[in-house]
Amino acid sequence: MLSGLRSRRSMLGALVFAALPAFALAQSTIPARFSDKELWQLNAEISEPGGYFRSDNLLSNETGFQAVIPGLLEKIKPGGVYLGVGPEQNFTYIVALKPKIAIIFDIRRGNMIEHLMYKALLETSADRADFLSKLFSRDRPAGLDTAATAQHLFEAYNRAAPDSVLFRKNLAAIKDFLTKTKGFALGDSDSKTLDYIYGAFYGGGPQINYNYTSGGGGGGFGGGFGGMPTYATLQTATDTAGKNWAYLATEANFRWLKDFESKNLLVPVVGDFAGPKAIRTVGKYLKEHNAVVSAMYCSNVEQYLFRQNDDWSRFYGNIATLPLDANSSFIRSIGGGMRGVTPQGSVPRYGGRLANVTSSMLETVKLFNEGKIQTYGDIIMMSR
């Protein structure tokens, strides 16, 4: 059985490497924009049945997520393909890397609904201050203009009071935008999920964090993990050189993301990293359009895959079906108790949590096919 697994890995590796020259030389035919119908069709074609995860993950808890951006920009050119998982931290990576298309997988259907909520708010907001007013259901404070820093914006909204009337008005507008303007087919369960998610941002405001629970149901890990960053903290964070790359750091960043969403180029889907369909369907689509993956943000999902039988093996088998090149990069978080040192040196800490790290997707596939990846520690040791 083991020899059969290694044989399958070798064949996958051969296919990946044999395909490289064609992808490297061909011009991507990914459309410059998708219609609303095309976006929803892509969602349906790629998505798998939803699954369980033990927290809602309504926002990131990775304070060092910007640390890898300068290094990525040294080798990744705009116009590639971005793959990711989870909610808003993807926006910052997308704005920095400027891909031609972004596809966000998550085993939780709620994450897809949250991205649709963001889509509605981004497309219908005039500027960052308007967006934050809608996201947190607070009246726009006086004196905020497009030149305001992220720090100034969040200081102002931290002082603003939540408005229940504005909340109900905004929630109705989001649902109308998604179902009537866009024509997306959302069922009653999706509508209730949206109620819960938007209610959390209303209740938590700019100080919402990963552990926030809305109405006593669902939520993060409760009090099990302390020191979680707030939304305001994440959007005013910086890289190791002190630059803030966040999607709300500047008006230019916000406008770029708003335009990207308006062209329906961010595709949120329901997909299991170890599942039989989602990643492989994306790989087939990208190959048909001569597109290459620039980066894949995994957070710390791999850590869980190694705890779930051979899910890790299924994941890397899925990755082997993607069109990759020498610059294709994994972005991952190594928090959650992992050591802060890799063979390449120390990993900086941000507020007690570790910075994110990267590794070559192509090299990972190669080592996987050679049987040299067996544990999560092997993945961490090849990261930097």
Backbone torsions as a table, in degrees:
resi	resn	phi	psi	omega
1	MET	NA	-42.7	179.7
2	LEU	-64.3	-41.1	179.0
3	SER	-64.3	-35.0	177.1
4	GLY	-65.7	-39.8	178.6
5	LEU	-63.0	-44.2	179.8
6	ARG	-64.6	-36.3	178.3
7	SER	-63.5	-43.5	178.4
8	ARG	-63.6	-39.6	178.5
9	ARG	-62.5	-41.9	-179.0
10	SER	-63.5	-41.2	179.0
11	MET	-64.9	-41.2	177.8
12	LEU	-61.4	-44.2	179.5
13	GLY	-62.3	-41.6	179.6
14	ALA	-62.5	-41.1	179.2
15	LEU	-62.3	-43.1	-179.5
16	VAL	-61.7	-50.4	-175.1
17	PHE	-70.5	-35.0	179.2
18	ALA	-65.6	-30.8	-176.1
19	ALA	-82.2	-13.4	-172.0
20	LEU	-56.5	-49.5	-176.2
21	PRO	-58.2	-40.5	-178.5
22	ALA	-63.3	-43.1	-179.3
23	PHE	-68.7	-35.4	-177.3
24	ALA	-68.3	-31.3	-174.3
25	LEU	-94.4	-24.5	-175.0
26	ALA	-78.7	154.5	177.2
27	GLN	-90.5	129.1	-179.5
28	SER	-60.8	137.6	177.5
29	THR	-110.2	20.4	172.9
30	ILE	-59.6	130.1	-179.5
31	PRO	-59.3	154.2	178.0
32	ALA	-73.8	-18.0	175.9
33	ARG	-162.3	157.5	175.4
34	PHE	-117.0	146.1	171.9
35	SER	-71.9	165.5	177.9
36	ASP	-59.6	-40.3	179.6
37	LYS	-64.7	-41.1	179.2
38	GLU	-65.7	-38.9	178.2
39	LEU	-62.1	-46.3	-178.4
40	TRP	-68.0	-32.7	176.6
41	GLN	-67.1	-41.1	176.1
42	LEU	-60.9	-43.1	178.3
43	ASN	-57.2	-46.1	-177.8
44	ALA	-67.5	-39.2	-177.1
45	GLU	-70.4	-32.4	-175.7
46	ILE	-90.4	-35.3	-168.9
47	SER	-65.7	149.3	173.0
48	GLU	-112.3	170.5	173.6
49	PRO	-60.0	145.1	-179.8
50	GLY	-68.2	158.6	179.4
51	GLY	-134.7	-170.9	-173.8
52	TYR	-104.6	140.2	163.7
53	PHE	-136.9	153.2	-167.9
54	ARG	-79.3	-0.5	174.9
55	SER	-142.5	164.9	-179.0
56	ASP	-76.7	-30.4	-177.5
57	ASN	52.2	51.6	-178.8
58	LEU	-70.8	-21.7	173.1
59	LEU	-154.9	167.7	-176.0
60	SER	-67.5	158.7	169.7
61	ASN	-124.9	20.7	-174.4
62	GLU	-105.2	97.6	-176.0
63	THR	-73.0	-21.4	-179.0
64	GLY	-98.6	22.9	-173.0
65	PHE	-68.1	-20.1	-178.7
66	GLN	-84.3	-13.3	-172.3
67	ALA	-59.2	-29.3	-175.2
68	VAL	-86.4	-11.1	-171.6
69	ILE	-62.3	-47.9	-179.9
70	PRO	-56.7	-41.6	179.1
71	GLY	-65.5	-39.3	178.1
72	LEU	-63.5	-40.0	-178.0
73	LEU	-68.3	-18.3	177.1
74	GLU	-70.9	-22.5	-176.7
75	LYS	-125.2	-18.0	-177.6
76	ILE	-101.8	123.7	179.0
77	LYS	-92.5	153.7	175.7
78	PRO	-60.1	156.8	173.9
79	GLY	96.5	5.9	177.8
80	GLY	-89.4	-154.0	-179.1
81	VAL	-120.6	129.4	177.8
82	TYR	-107.9	131.4	174.1
83	LEU	-118.9	145.9	-177.3
84	GLY	-156.9	-178.3	178.3
85	VAL	-144.0	150.6	176.4
86	GLY	86.6	-170.1	-171.9
87	PRO	-92.8	-117.1	-159.9
88	GLU	-72.2	-21.2	-179.6
89	GLN	-60.5	-26.6	176.3
90	ASN	-59.6	-35.2	-176.9
91	PHE	-59.6	-40.6	-178.9
92	THR	-66.8	-43.1	176.7
93	TYR	-63.8	-40.9	-178.9
94	ILE	-64.0	-45.9	179.8
95	VAL	-62.6	-37.9	-179.5
96	ALA	-71.7	-43.4	-174.3
97	LEU	-87.5	-20.0	177.3
98	LYS	49.3	63.2	178.1
99	PRO	-75.2	169.6	175.5
100	LYS	-82.0	-28.1	177.3
101	ILE	-151.7	150.3	176.1
102	ALA	-129.8	133.1	178.4
103	ILE	-124.0	122.7	-176.4
104	ILE	-108.9	116.4	176.5
105	PHE	-94.0	149.1	167.8
106	ASP	-164.0	137.5	-178.8
107	ILE	-67.5	-20.7	-180.0
108	ARG	-91.3	123.1	176.4
109	ARG	-61.6	-27.9	178.5
110	GLY	-58.9	-32.3	177.8
111	ASN	-66.7	-38.6	176.0
112	MET	-62.6	-43.2	179.2
113	ILE	-63.4	-39.2	178.3
114	GLU	-63.2	-40.4	177.6
115	HIS	-65.7	-34.3	175.9
116	LEU	-67.7	-36.5	173.9
117	MET	-59.5	-48.3	177.9
118	TYR	-59.7	-41.2	-179.7
119	LYS	-57.5	-47.6	179.2
120	ALA	-60.5	-44.0	-177.7
121	LEU	-69.7	-40.3	180.0
122	LEU	-66.1	-44.5	-176.6
123	GLU	-69.9	-27.6	-174.9
124	THR	-101.4	2.3	-178.9
125	SER	-99.9	139.2	-177.4
126	ALA	-77.2	-34.5	-178.2
127	ASP	-156.8	-176.6	-176.8
128	ARG	-62.7	-40.9	-179.1
129	ALA	-64.9	-38.7	176.8
130	ASP	-64.7	-43.3	179.1
131	PHE	-59.9	-46.8	-179.4
132	LEU	-66.3	-34.3	176.0
133	SER	-59.3	-43.6	-179.8
134	LYS	-74.1	-40.2	-177.8
135	LEU	-62.1	-42.2	-175.2
136	PHE	-103.0	0.6	179.9
137	SER	54.8	55.1	177.0
138	ARG	-133.1	141.1	177.9
139	ASP	-60.1	143.5	-179.7
140	ARG	-66.1	121.8	178.8
141	PRO	-65.0	148.7	179.3
142	ALA	-67.1	149.1	172.8
143	GLY	88.4	-0.4	178.9
144	LEU	-88.0	126.5	176.6
145	ASP	-131.3	-174.5	-174.6
146	THR	-69.2	-13.3	179.5
147	ALA	-88.5	-5.8	-177.3
148	ALA	-62.2	140.3	174.8
149	THR	-76.1	163.1	176.5
150	ALA	-60.4	-38.2	178.8
151	GLN	-60.8	-44.6	-179.9
152	HIS	-64.6	-42.7	179.9
153	LEU	-59.4	-47.7	-175.2
154	PHE	-75.6	-31.1	173.0
155	GLU	-60.8	-42.4	-179.9
156	ALA	-66.1	-43.6	-178.4
157	TYR	-75.7	-23.2	173.3
158	ASN	-63.9	-28.9	179.9
159	ARG	-87.4	-14.1	-176.3
160	ALA	-79.6	143.4	-178.6
161	ALA	-90.0	143.9	175.6
162	PRO	-65.8	146.8	-175.9
163	ASP	-124.8	109.8	-176.3
164	SER	-65.1	-33.7	178.3
165	VAL	-66.6	-43.6	177.8
166	LEU	-64.0	-37.5	178.0
167	PHE	-59.4	-50.3	-178.0
168	ARG	-65.1	-39.7	178.8
169	LYS	-64.0	-45.7	-178.8
170	ASN	-66.5	-41.3	-179.9
171	LEU	-61.4	-43.3	177.5
172	ALA	-63.7	-38.9	-179.9
173	ALA	-67.0	-38.6	177.7
174	ILE	-62.0	-46.6	-179.3
175	LYS	-64.4	-41.0	177.9
176	ASP	-63.8	-41.1	-179.5
177	PHE	-62.1	-45.7	-175.9
178	LEU	-72.1	-41.7	-173.9
179	THR	-91.7	-35.3	-176.8
180	LYS	-96.5	-50.7	-179.4
181	THR	-70.3	-47.0	-177.3
182	LYS	-88.1	-27.3	179.6
183	GLY	78.4	23.7	179.6
184	PHE	-77.5	137.5	-177.0
185	ALA	-88.0	94.0	179.2
186	LEU	-107.9	128.7	-178.5
187	GLY	-85.6	-177.7	-179.4
188	ASP	-61.5	-38.6	179.2
189	SER	-64.2	-40.8	177.0
190	ASP	-62.8	-40.5	179.7
191	SER	-62.5	-41.4	179.2
192	LYS	-68.8	-36.2	176.8
193	THR	-63.8	-41.4	177.3
194	LEU	-62.7	-41.2	176.1
195	ASP	-55.2	-46.2	-177.0
196	TYR	-65.6	-47.1	-176.3
197	ILE	-65.7	-48.7	-178.6
198	TYR	-66.1	-33.9	177.0
199	GLY	-63.1	-32.9	178.2
200	ALA	-66.8	-41.8	179.1
201	PHE	-69.8	-32.4	174.2
202	TYR	-65.7	-46.4	-177.2
203	GLY	-72.3	-38.7	-176.7
204	GLY	-85.5	-30.6	-179.1
205	GLY	60.9	-157.3	-178.8
206	PRO	-62.0	-16.1	179.7
207	GLN	-95.2	7.9	175.9
208	ILE	-60.3	141.9	175.2
209	ASN	-136.3	-177.9	-175.0
210	TYR	-57.1	-29.1	-175.8
211	ASN	-88.0	-1.6	-174.0
212	TYR	-64.4	137.5	173.1
213	THR	-119.2	140.2	-178.1
214	SER	-105.8	113.9	175.9
215	GLY	68.7	18.7	176.7
216	GLY	82.8	0.3	-179.2
217	GLY	-113.2	148.5	177.6
218	GLY	62.9	-131.8	174.7
219	GLY	93.0	-169.9	-178.4
220	GLY	-87.3	-137.2	-178.7
221	PHE	-95.5	19.3	-179.7
222	GLY	59.6	-135.7	-178.3
223	GLY	-88.5	8.2	-174.6
224	GLY	-67.2	-28.6	-177.9
225	PHE	-127.1	121.5	-179.2
226	GLY	-95.2	172.7	173.9
227	GLY	69.9	23.5	179.6
228	MET	-71.0	136.5	-180.0
229	PRO	-72.0	149.7	176.1
230	THR	-85.3	170.1	175.9
231	TYR	-57.8	-42.9	179.8
232	ALA	-62.4	-41.0	179.2
233	THR	-62.5	-44.6	-178.2
234	LEU	-64.0	-37.9	-177.0
235	GLN	-83.0	-9.6	176.1
236	THR	-112.3	10.9	178.1
237	ALA	-74.3	172.0	179.6
238	THR	-140.9	173.0	170.2
239	ASP	-82.1	-172.7	-176.3
240	THR	-69.4	-17.6	178.8
241	ALA	-94.2	1.1	177.6
242	GLY	91.6	10.3	178.9
243	LYS	-94.5	135.5	176.7
244	ASN	-94.8	115.6	179.9
245	TRP	-98.9	2.1	-171.1
246	ALA	-58.0	154.4	-176.6
247	TYR	-67.0	-17.0	174.8
248	LEU	-106.9	11.4	-179.3
249	ALA	-66.2	-37.7	-178.9
250	THR	-138.8	160.5	177.2
251	GLU	-66.2	-33.4	179.2
252	ALA	-63.4	-42.0	177.1
253	ASN	-60.7	-46.2	180.0
254	PHE	-61.6	-44.9	-178.3
255	ARG	-64.0	-37.4	179.2
256	TRP	-63.6	-43.9	-179.8
257	LEU	-67.9	-40.7	177.6
258	LYS	-58.8	-43.6	178.7
259	ASP	-66.0	-41.3	179.2
260	PHE	-60.2	-45.2	178.5
261	GLU	-67.4	-38.5	-179.0
262	SER	-64.3	-27.0	177.1
263	LYS	-88.4	5.2	177.9
264	ASN	60.4	35.8	-177.0
265	LEU	-93.9	-5.1	171.4
266	LEU	-102.3	117.0	-173.9
267	VAL	-112.3	102.5	177.1
268	PRO	-86.6	131.1	-178.3
269	VAL	-132.7	163.1	172.8
270	VAL	-94.5	117.2	-176.9
271	GLY	-158.1	139.3	176.7
272	ASP	-92.8	127.9	178.1
273	PHE	-53.4	-33.0	-178.6
274	ALA	-98.8	7.3	-176.4
275	GLY	-75.3	167.1	-175.1
276	PRO	-85.2	-8.0	-169.2
277	LYS	-121.2	-55.1	-163.0
278	ALA	-57.7	-58.6	-176.6
279	ILE	-64.5	-39.2	-179.6
280	ARG	-67.2	-36.1	176.8
281	THR	-65.5	-40.6	176.2
282	VAL	-62.8	-43.0	178.4
283	GLY	-58.1	-44.0	178.8
284	LYS	-63.0	-44.6	-179.7
285	TYR	-62.4	-44.9	-177.9
286	LEU	-65.2	-39.9	178.4
287	LYS	-65.0	-38.5	177.9
288	GLU	-63.5	-24.1	-178.7
289	HIS	-110.7	19.3	174.8
290	ASN	52.2	39.8	-177.7
291	ALA	-109.7	149.3	-177.7
292	VAL	-121.5	139.6	177.5
293	VAL	-70.9	125.4	175.6
294	SER	-85.5	-47.0	-175.7
295	ALA	-153.0	150.3	173.8
296	MET	-133.3	115.0	177.3
297	TYR	-86.1	120.1	-175.8
298	CYS	-109.6	-4.7	-170.9
299	SER	51.3	-130.7	175.2
300	ASN	-116.3	30.4	-179.3
301	VAL	-58.8	-37.1	-178.7
302	GLU	-57.8	-35.1	179.2
303	GLN	-56.3	-40.7	179.6
304	TYR	-75.2	-34.8	-179.3
305	LEU	-63.0	-35.4	178.9
306	PHE	-72.2	-12.1	177.2
307	ARG	-94.9	-3.7	-172.8
308	GLN	-118.4	74.3	178.2
309	ASN	52.6	-123.6	-178.6
310	ASP	-104.6	26.6	179.1
311	ASP	-59.0	-35.2	179.1
312	TRP	-60.4	-40.7	-180.0
313	SER	-66.5	-39.6	178.2
314	ARG	-64.6	-38.3	179.6
315	PHE	-62.8	-50.7	-178.1
316	TYR	-68.7	-27.8	171.2
317	GLY	-64.0	-39.1	175.8
318	ASN	-64.4	-43.5	-179.9
319	ILE	-60.5	-34.4	-179.4
320	ALA	-64.4	-16.4	179.3
321	THR	-88.9	-5.2	-179.3
322	LEU	-84.1	148.9	172.5
323	PRO	-75.4	116.9	-175.5
324	LEU	-124.8	160.8	169.3
325	ASP	-136.6	-174.5	-173.6
326	ALA	-63.9	-19.4	-178.5
327	ASN	-98.7	-7.7	-179.6
328	SER	-59.6	126.9	-169.6
329	SER	-128.2	134.6	166.0
330	PHE	-78.6	141.4	169.2
331	ILE	-118.3	124.1	-177.0
332	ARG	-139.2	156.9	173.7
333	SER	-97.8	136.8	177.3
334	ILE	-117.3	29.9	174.1
335	GLY	-74.5	-160.9	176.2
336	GLY	70.0	36.6	174.4
337	GLY	96.8	-7.5	177.8
338	MET	-73.4	151.9	-178.3
339	ARG	-67.1	155.6	-176.4
340	GLY	-97.0	22.8	179.1
341	VAL	-131.0	131.6	173.4
342	THR	-112.4	171.9	178.1
343	PRO	-58.3	-23.2	-178.1
344	GLN	-85.6	-4.4	177.9
345	GLY	127.9	-171.6	-176.7
346	SER	-71.0	146.9	174.3
347	VAL	-105.0	124.9	-176.8
348	PRO	-60.9	153.1	175.6
349	ARG	-108.0	146.5	178.3
350	TYR	-127.3	107.2	178.3
351	GLY	58.3	36.2	179.2
352	GLY	89.2	-9.2	-179.8
353	ARG	-110.6	153.3	-174.8
354	LEU	-82.5	149.5	174.8
355	ALA	-69.6	159.3	174.9
356	ASN	-74.0	162.1	-178.4
357	VAL	-134.5	170.8	-179.7
358	THR	-132.6	163.7	170.4
359	SER	-156.9	163.3	-179.9
360	SER	-73.0	128.1	176.3
361	MET	-68.0	-40.3	-178.6
362	LEU	-64.9	-42.8	178.7
363	GLU	-66.4	-36.3	177.7
364	THR	-61.9	-45.1	178.4
365	VAL	-61.7	-42.2	-179.6
366	LYS	-60.9	-49.3	-179.6
367	LEU	-65.7	-36.1	176.5
368	PHE	-62.1	-46.7	179.9
369	ASN	-63.9	-27.8	179.2
370	GLU	-86.6	0.9	179.9
371	GLY	75.4	18.3	-176.6
372	LYS	-94.0	0.9	172.9
373	ILE	-113.4	116.2	-178.8
374	GLN	-131.2	-19.9	-176.9
375	THR	-137.2	163.9	175.9
376	TYR	-63.5	-32.7	176.9
377	GLY	-59.4	-34.4	177.0
378	ASP	-62.2	-37.5	179.0
379	ILE	-68.9	-42.8	179.4
380	ILE	-64.4	-39.6	-176.8
381	MET	-66.5	-21.9	178.7
382	MET	-96.0	3.6	-178.8
383	SER	-93.7	158.8	177.5
384	ARG	-146.9	NA	NA
